[in-house]
Amino acid sequence: MPRENTREGIDEALADFTTHMRHKLLCVRHRPHWKESSIAFLLARAKEELVELEEAIASGDRKAVVREAADVANFIMMISDNEQWSGTRQADSHEGR
């Protein structure tokens, strides 16, 4: 029987993953804020981290996969954060689409 994407399951997965993302960001908080970086730079870094994620997957090191996935997600989050405009942080639900 296939698994179902429940709100609870999604919330749990997001909570677990964002914990890893937060940890990685806190480890490098001494670096300049991403608002000081261009989208091109952040995208290039995301691509570099994606290569590292692929290598971690190939190695079979599950902990490294989680760490590298958090790195990729953090750079994507930074791009999104830099592109925010007034009102986009409001509850703009795309649920069900």
C-alpha positions in Angstrom: 0.0 0.0 0.0 1.5 3.4 -1.0 2.2 5.9 1.7 0.1 9.0 1.8 1.3 12.5 2.2 -0.5 13.6 5.3 -0.2 17.1 6.9 1.3 15.5 10.0 3.9 13.5 7.9 4.8 16.6 5.9 5.1 18.7 9.1 7.3 16.1 10.7 9.6 15.8 7.7 9.9 19.6 7.5 10.6 20.0 11.2 13.4 17.3 11.0 14.9 18.8 7.9 14.8 22.4 9.0 16.6 21.4 12.2 19.5 20.3 10.0 19.3 23.4 7.9 19.3 25.6 11.0 22.3 23.8 12.5 24.3 24.2 9.3 23.5 28.0 9.2 24.4 28.5 12.8 27.8 26.9 12.2 28.6 29.5 9.6 26.9 32.5 11.1 30.2 34.4 11.3 30.2 34.7 7.5 28.7 37.7 5.8 24.9 37.6 5.5 23.5 36.2 2.3 21.6 39.4 1.6 25.1 40.7 0.7 25.4 38.0 -2.0 24.2 38.1 -5.6 21.6 35.6 -6.8 24.3 34.4 -9.3 26.7 33.6 -6.5 24.1 31.9 -4.4 23.0 29.8 -7.4 26.6 28.8 -8.2 27.1 27.7 -4.6 23.8 25.7 -4.7 25.1 23.9 -7.8 28.4 23.2 -6.0 26.6 21.8 -3.0 24.4 19.7 -5.4 27.5 18.0 -6.7 28.6 17.3 -3.1 25.1 15.9 -2.4 25.4 13.6 -5.5 28.8 12.4 -4.2 27.4 11.7 -0.7 24.6 9.7 -2.3 27.0 7.7 -4.3 29.1 7.0 -1.2 26.2 5.6 0.7 26.9 7.8 3.7 23.4 8.6 4.9 24.5 11.3 7.4 26.6 13.0 4.7 23.5 12.9 2.4 21.4 14.7 5.1 24.2 17.3 5.7 24.7 18.0 2.0 20.9 18.1 1.3 20.7 20.8 4.1 23.5 22.8 2.4 21.6 22.7 -1.0 18.4 23.7 0.7 20.0 26.5 2.6 21.4 28.1 -0.6 18.0 27.8 -2.3 16.4 29.3 0.8 18.9 32.2 0.6 17.9 32.8 -3.0 14.2 32.8 -2.1 14.8 35.1 0.9 16.7 37.6 -1.3 13.9 37.6 -3.8 11.1 38.2 -1.2 9.0 41.4 -1.6 6.5 43.0 0.6 3.6 40.7 1.3 5.2 37.4 0.2 5.7 36.3 3.8 2.0 36.3 4.3 0.2 33.0 4.4 0.0 32.5 0.6 -1.1 28.9 0.6 -0.6 26.8 -2.5 -1.9 23.8 -0.7 -3.6 21.4 -3.1 -2.1 22.8 -6.2 
